[in-house]
Amino acid sequence: MNRKRMIAGFLATMIGACVPLSTPLADEDKLRPEILNLKHKVERLEKSRKTVDSSKLTEADWSKNITLSGLVEIETGYSDGPDGSQSDISLATVELGIDAQVTLWVNAHVLILYEEDGSDSPEIDEGIVTLQNQAISPFSLAIGRMTLPFGNYESAMVSDPLTLEIGEIREAALQAGYNPGGFYSSAFIFNGETKTGGSESINQYGFNLGLVQDKEGADFGYDIGLSWTNNLADSNSLQDAVANPFNLTGKVSGYSIHALATTGPFTVIGEYLTASSVFNSADLAFNGAGAKPVAFNVEANYIFSLADKEAIIAIAWQGTQEALALALPESRYLATLSVGIGENTVLSFEYAHDEDYAASEGGSGEATDTITAQLAVVF
């Protein structure tokens, strides 16, 4: 189980019990990267999966080692842009995770997802069988429909970072991992939704490498990583944006680099995700030529006490290049305040200022301001 799979337990503990940190609240613990997931998703799989104490497991009682976890997000928002003002109340997200530790080595995971703006909701978002026993071996093998480890997407914002909007890949795949502690790595292969020459074969692949320091009591924590895939067009967003996903002119690889650093109550995040070269204009165009989509996220967070409740305030600057076909802004500025108001319950407020591409590039050249309030409950 890699570092991100610790999020579920830490999230529930932190929200419900307001775990003390190395802030004015207390001195016994130092800030860890998982605190950034105060509210919700980094990766749905990593957040929803709960683990079982395999040392107490016997094959005869595996049915007792089934766990349920979930997330409900309710949002209300107001936006003012070139098309006028809009407001809405929505059931933004519902997730239900089911995990069974069948044997010491075998875990089965299912995640059911509903999103109000999702065309296929509700759906089986993930279904994974994992072969792993971390007490014995640092190696793991997972097969099924999963969110692949391309990109990092750490954020304390209500909205997903623009890096995720371009890069997230969810496919049926085979993934092998190696996590001895302090270093993590994985490699994956899959037959994606986008094709070249009508090919129907397992010919898409990638990897993820990183160094991490997130031990309790450490004065300084970090997570530095690199991920790569041979076909960026198979990301969830680009599948819908390319002109003919079943007959690409050619594959364009993509890579992401990220860095996260924590000290005391402060955390800084940076991520840069890009296509490695220009797409053929017949596949993905920008301003009359082939597009080379890019996204970045720069974010800073601070943990503090608000009315005896643990809270996090965050600011971010995000942007894209040549991503007009994905209906993404060129620049985005955000500020978020999240407060743990009760057990497993977080109230968040986010302000976002989006600036569209210039009219000369095919955009509107206009700006949109959005205010969102979100109530998130995890269990």
Order of alpha helices (4+ residues) and beta strands (2+ residues): alpha-alpha-beta-beta-beta-beta-beta-alpha-beta-beta-beta-beta-alpha-beta-beta-beta-beta-beta-beta-beta-beta-beta
